[in-house]
């Protein structure tokens, strides 16, 4: 069984991960353009311990493109293709009700515009027919 042993730089959500659906007031456009220069604005780094006694450090980052004000999620360490890892970004106007871009299988998510919104990066993986996941803390882009 895999479990979260330690968390760095942020709190994590425990399983199963639940994402709220969009309301018309929070309609979200997601894009896969990935252009520009990105800065890491939030990260979380849990360590998973599989049953064989080893461990895998995974680092998930929320990346913010400073010019266009779009954000995406990126697994920068420990991507495990066999674990069916998925990443996505979520956006909120109030830091409590979240709207998500589609979950992308892989290490990089689609992007969403972040100006005047809270953003967070999320990921999950499949283990023993159950999805486990977590998100970074939120970041508010006010410029």
C-alpha positions as semicolon CSV with decimal commas, in nm:
position;residue;x (nm);y (nm);z (nm)
1;X;0,000;0,000;0,000
2;X;0,120;0,354;-0,071
3;X;0,079;0,625;0,186
4;X;0,190;0,981;0,236
5;X;0,485;0,979;0,477
6;X;0,588;1,345;0,473
7;X;0,480;1,671;0,312
8;X;0,700;1,971;0,233
9;X;0,599;2,334;0,163
10;X;0,223;2,281;0,173
11;X;-0,062;2,086;0,317
12;X;-0,212;1,803;0,117
13;X;-0,560;1,669;0,075
14;X;-0,611;1,307;0,176
15;X;-0,792;1,051;-0,034
16;X;-1,023;1,020;-0,209
17;X;-0,978;1,353;-0,384
18;X;-1,303;1,533;-0,469
19;X;-1,319;1,831;-0,706
20;X;-1,630;2,045;-0,724
21;X;-1,790;2,106;-1,062
22;X;-1,810;2,441;-1,237
23;X;-2,099;2,679;-1,194
24;X;-2,192;2,920;-1,476
25;X;-2,039;3,213;-1,287
26;X;-1,705;3,029;-1,277
27;X;-1,695;2,897;-1,636
28;X;-1,335;2,802;-1,704
29;X;-1,147;2,797;-2,034
30;X;-0,847;2,565;-2,042
31;X;-0,574;2,565;-2,305
32;X;-0,273;2,356;-2,394
33;X;-0,062;2,633;-2,553
34;X;0,224;2,634;-2,298
35;X;0,413;2,942;-2,412
36;X;0,625;3,192;-2,219
37;X;0,846;3,193;-1,913
38;X;0,700;3,030;-1,601
39;X;0,777;3,079;-1,233
40;X;0,695;2,826;-0,960
41;X;0,453;2,993;-0,719
42;X;0,346;2,692;-0,509
43;X;0,476;2,338;-0,462
44;X;0,409;2,028;-0,255
45;X;0,636;1,728;-0,217
46;X;0,494;1,416;-0,052
47;X;0,694;1,095;-0,026
48;X;0,509;0,772;-0,112
49;X;0,617;0,439;0,032
50;X;0,515;0,135;-0,175
51;X;0,478;-0,212;-0,022
52;X;0,828;-0,316;-0,132
53;X;0,975;-0,081;0,130
54;X;1,120;0,172;-0,116
55;X;1,003;0,528;-0,146
56;X;0,928;0,773;-0,426
57;X;0,952;1,148;-0,378
58;X;0,705;1,337;-0,594
59;X;0,711;1,713;-0,641
60;X;0,407;1,891;-0,781
61;X;0,435;2,259;-0,874
62;X;0,190;2,533;-0,969
63;X;0,357;2,727;-1,252
64;X;0,250;3,084;-1,332
65;X;0,330;3,253;-1,664
66;X;0,403;3,612;-1,564
67;X;0,318;3,788;-1,893
68;X;0,001;3,610;-2,007
69;X;-0,122;3,524;-1,653
70;X;-0,193;3,157;-1,723
71;X;-0,108;2,873;-1,481
72;X;-0,053;2,499;-1,510
73;X;0,039;2,205;-1,287
74;X;0,368;2,022;-1,338
75;X;0,516;1,712;-1,176
76;X;0,885;1,805;-1,163
77;X;1,011;1,502;-0,972
78;X;0,905;1,139;-0,936
79;X;0,662;1,100;-1,228
80;X;0,552;0,734;-1,239
81;X;0,391;0,643;-1,572
82;X;0,270;0,305;-1,441
83;X;0,077;0,474;-1,158
84;X;-0,169;0,643;-1,398
85;X;-0,078;0,986;-1,264
86;X;-0,305;1,273;-1,366
87;X;-0,251;1,647;-1,319
88;X;-0,478;1,950;-1,347
89;X;-0,520;2,309;-1,223
90;X;-0,814;2,443;-1,027
91;X;-0,935;2,802;-1,007
92;X;-1,152;2,980;-0,749
93;X;-1,284;3,331;-0,698
94;X;-1,330;3,278;-0,321
95;X;-1,060;3,020;-0,227
96;X;-1,325;2,763;-0,128
97;X;-1,532;2,664;-0,436
98;X;-1,303;2,525;-0,708
99;X;-1,345;2,475;-1,082
100;X;-1,105;2,235;-1,253
101;X;-0,954;2,198;-1,597
102;X;-0,971;1,846;-1,740
103;X;-0,740;1,594;-1,577
104;X;-0,445;1,514;-1,803
105;X;-0,264;1,180;-1,786
106;X;0,101;1,271;-1,767
107;X;0,324;1,517;-1,586
108;X;0,184;1,850;-1,722
109;X;-0,171;1,990;-1,713
110;X;-0,370;2,220;-1,935
111;X;-0,348;2,590;-1,851
112;X;-0,610;2,832;-1,718
113;X;-0,609;3,210;-1,688
114;X;-0,528;3,309;-1,331
115;X;-0,566;3,688;-1,317
116;X;-0,775;3,787;-1,012
117;X;-0,831;3,423;-0,915
118;X;-0,693;3,175;-0,664
119;X;-0,514;2,888;-0,837
120;X;-0,381;2,553;-0,721
121;X;-0,214;2,252;-0,883
122;X;-0,358;1,906;-0,821
123;X;-0,265;1,549;-0,903
124;X;-0,376;1,195;-0,836
125;X;-0,262;0,840;-0,902
126;X;-0,427;0,498;-0,915
127;X;-0,336;0,235;-0,656
128;X;-0,533;-0,085;-0,584
129;X;-0,834;0,043;-0,786
130;X;-0,855;0,364;-0,578
131;X;-0,750;0,716;-0,677
132;X;-0,539;0,904;-0,423
133;X;-0,454;1,270;-0,467
134;X;-0,350;1,604;-0,331
135;X;-0,326;1,974;-0,424
136;X;-0,082;2,253;-0,354
137;X;-0,189;2,544;-0,139
138;X;-0,363;2,821;-0,331
139;X;-0,201;3,123;-0,495
140;X;-0,381;3,449;-0,575
141;X;-0,263;3,642;-0,883
142;X;-0,366;4,005;-0,842
143;X;-0,169;4,181;-1,117
